[in-house]
Amino acid sequence: MADNNSLNALIEGLRRLPGVGVKSASRMAFHLLQHDRAGAQVLAQALQQASTQIRHCARCHTFTESEICQTCLDPSRDASKLCVVETPADQAAVERTSAYRGLYFVLMGKLSPLDGIGPNDIGLAKLFDRATSGLVQEVILATNFTAEGEATAHVIAEALKARGLKVTRLARGVPAGSELEYVDLGTIAHAMVDRR
């Protein structure tokens, strides 16, 4: 049998993606090599370019090809509002709603003491400096509703409230279009407490 080091390296590379196991990685590799060599080249070039060109914005930490991202440079954004998210993907999700026109701070993670991730690892000092610069009037905490996301939001909220800033948290509740009998009890309880 022919030497398959390159094929094995491709499969292992694809396995690094979240949610991709050996079988899925193998299917993708065989598909690209058998049916879409041009697509494989496009993918390889896009990955190479992204890994060398994309960096973190100096102000908000999101992904950008420039020193400062387009959102931070946009004069039409409301600089008095700062939305704190865990990842650039979370920022993109908020942006897709078109419901928020303020600025962002991307933590690039969340507090997780069990994994050795503390305040310095997610840039809380830089967040606090930015939030207390005099421009920001409200910090909106949009971390995920996981145990780590809740802990991160709590630590940030307490620190910023102590500095005299208005801090709000994304509301949580029953998703639109759902039936109560199928919604988990924790979500119903939060929706009841946060009702308006």
C-alpha positions as CSV (number, residue, x, y, z in Angstrom):
1,M,0.0,0.0,0.0
2,A,1.2,3.5,-0.8
3,D,2.6,5.8,1.8
4,N,-0.4,7.7,3.4
5,N,1.4,10.2,5.6
6,S,-0.2,13.2,3.8
7,L,-3.7,11.7,4.0
8,N,-3.2,10.9,7.7
9,A,-2.0,14.4,8.4
10,L,-5.0,15.8,6.6
11,I,-7.4,13.6,8.7
12,E,-5.6,14.6,11.9
13,G,-5.8,18.3,10.9
14,L,-9.5,18.1,10.2
15,R,-10.0,16.3,13.6
16,R,-8.9,19.5,15.3
17,L,-12.2,21.1,14.4
18,P,-14.8,21.0,17.1
19,G,-17.3,18.2,16.8
20,V,-15.3,16.4,14.2
21,G,-14.3,12.8,15.0
22,V,-12.2,10.3,13.0
23,K,-15.1,9.2,10.8
24,S,-16.2,12.7,9.9
25,A,-12.6,13.8,9.3
26,S,-12.0,10.8,7.1
27,R,-15.1,11.5,5.0
28,M,-14.1,15.1,4.5
29,A,-10.5,14.2,3.5
30,F,-11.6,11.6,1.1
31,H,-14.3,13.9,-0.4
32,L,-11.8,16.7,-0.9
33,L,-9.2,14.4,-2.5
34,Q,-11.6,12.4,-4.6
35,H,-14.2,14.9,-5.7
36,D,-13.0,18.5,-5.0
37,R,-9.3,19.0,-5.4
38,A,-10.0,22.6,-6.4
39,G,-12.0,23.1,-3.2
40,A,-9.1,21.6,-1.2
41,Q,-6.8,24.2,-2.6
42,V,-9.2,27.1,-1.9
43,L,-9.6,25.8,1.7
44,A,-5.8,25.5,2.1
45,Q,-5.2,29.0,0.8
46,A,-8.0,30.5,2.9
47,L,-6.7,28.8,6.1
48,Q,-3.1,29.9,5.3
49,Q,-4.2,33.5,4.7
50,A,-6.5,33.7,7.7
51,S,-3.8,32.2,10.1
52,T,-1.3,34.8,8.9
53,Q,-3.5,37.9,8.3
54,I,-6.0,37.8,11.2
55,R,-5.1,39.2,14.5
56,H,-6.9,40.6,17.6
57,C,-8.2,44.2,17.6
58,A,-6.2,46.4,19.9
59,R,-9.4,47.8,21.5
60,C,-11.9,45.0,21.7
61,H,-10.0,41.8,21.0
62,T,-12.2,40.6,18.2
63,F,-10.7,39.2,15.0
64,T,-9.5,41.7,12.4
65,E,-6.9,42.2,9.7
66,S,-6.2,45.7,10.9
67,E,-4.8,47.1,14.1
68,I,-8.4,48.3,15.0
69,C,-11.5,46.5,13.8
70,Q,-14.2,48.2,11.7
71,T,-16.7,48.1,14.5
72,C,-14.4,50.0,16.9
73,L,-13.7,52.6,14.1
74,D,-17.3,53.1,13.2
75,P,-18.3,56.6,14.3
76,S,-22.0,55.8,14.2
77,R,-21.6,53.2,17.0
78,D,-22.8,54.3,20.5
79,A,-19.5,54.5,22.5
80,S,-21.5,54.8,25.8
81,K,-22.5,51.2,25.6
82,L,-20.0,48.3,25.9
83,C,-21.2,44.7,25.3
84,V,-18.9,42.0,26.9
85,V,-18.9,38.7,25.0
86,E,-16.8,35.5,25.4
87,T,-15.8,35.0,21.8
88,P,-15.8,36.7,18.3
89,A,-18.5,34.1,17.4
90,D,-20.7,35.5,20.2
91,Q,-20.1,39.0,18.9
92,A,-21.1,38.0,15.4
93,A,-24.3,36.5,16.8
94,V,-25.2,39.8,18.6
95,E,-24.4,41.7,15.4
96,R,-26.7,39.6,13.3
97,T,-29.6,40.7,15.4
98,S,-29.1,44.3,14.4
99,A,-30.5,45.2,17.8
100,Y,-27.3,46.6,19.3
101,R,-25.3,49.5,18.0
102,G,-22.8,50.0,20.8
103,L,-19.2,48.7,21.0
104,Y,-17.8,45.4,22.2
105,F,-15.1,43.8,24.4
106,V,-14.3,40.2,23.6
107,L,-12.9,38.2,26.5
108,M,-11.6,35.4,24.3
109,G,-12.7,33.0,27.0
110,K,-14.4,32.7,30.4
111,L,-13.3,32.3,34.0
112,S,-12.7,28.6,34.8
113,P,-10.6,28.0,37.9
114,L,-10.8,24.2,37.4
115,D,-9.1,24.7,34.0
116,G,-6.6,27.2,35.4
117,I,-8.2,30.2,33.6
118,G,-8.3,33.2,35.8
119,P,-8.9,37.0,35.4
120,N,-5.6,37.7,33.8
121,D,-6.1,35.0,31.2
122,I,-9.2,36.7,29.8
123,G,-8.0,40.3,30.0
124,L,-10.2,41.6,32.8
125,A,-7.8,44.4,33.7
126,K,-8.0,45.7,30.1
127,L,-11.8,45.4,30.2
128,F,-11.9,47.4,33.5
129,D,-9.6,50.1,32.0
130,R,-11.7,50.4,28.9
131,A,-15.0,50.4,30.8
132,T,-13.8,53.1,33.2
133,S,-12.2,55.4,30.6
134,G,-15.0,57.9,30.9
135,L,-16.9,57.2,27.7
136,V,-18.8,54.0,28.8
137,Q,-22.0,54.5,30.7
138,E,-23.4,51.0,30.5
139,V,-21.7,47.6,30.3
140,I,-23.9,44.9,29.0
141,L,-22.8,41.4,30.0
142,A,-23.5,38.9,27.3
143,T,-21.5,36.0,28.5
144,N,-23.1,32.5,28.0
145,F,-25.5,31.1,30.5
146,T,-23.2,28.3,31.5
147,A,-21.8,28.0,35.0
148,E,-18.5,29.5,33.9
149,G,-20.3,32.3,31.9
150,E,-22.4,33.1,34.9
151,A,-19.4,33.2,37.2
152,T,-17.5,35.5,34.7
153,A,-20.5,37.8,34.5
154,H,-20.8,38.0,38.3
155,V,-17.1,38.8,38.8
156,I,-17.2,41.5,36.1
157,A,-20.5,43.0,37.4
158,E,-19.3,43.2,41.0
159,A,-16.0,44.9,39.9
160,L,-17.7,47.4,37.6
161,K,-20.5,48.2,40.0
162,A,-17.9,49.0,42.6
163,R,-16.4,51.5,40.1
164,G,-19.8,53.2,39.8
165,L,-20.8,51.9,36.4
166,K,-24.2,50.7,35.3
167,V,-24.1,47.0,34.5
168,T,-26.8,45.0,32.9
169,R,-27.1,41.3,31.9
170,L,-28.8,39.8,28.9
171,A,-32.3,38.7,29.7
172,R,-33.0,35.0,29.6
173,G,-36.3,33.2,29.3
174,V,-38.6,31.0,27.2
175,P,-37.6,31.0,23.5
176,A,-40.1,32.3,21.1
177,G,-42.2,29.6,19.5
178,S,-41.6,27.1,22.2
179,E,-44.2,25.2,24.3
180,L,-43.8,25.5,28.1
181,E,-44.2,21.7,28.7
182,Y,-41.0,21.1,26.7
183,V,-38.9,24.0,28.2
184,D,-36.5,23.0,31.0
185,L,-37.5,24.1,34.5
186,G,-34.5,26.4,35.0
187,T,-35.4,28.4,32.0
188,I,-39.0,28.7,33.1
189,A,-37.9,29.8,36.6
190,H,-35.6,32.5,35.2
191,A,-38.3,33.7,32.8
192,M,-40.8,34.0,35.8
193,V,-38.3,35.9,37.9
194,D,-37.3,38.2,35.0
195,R,-40.8,38.7,33.7
196,R,-41.8,42.2,32.5
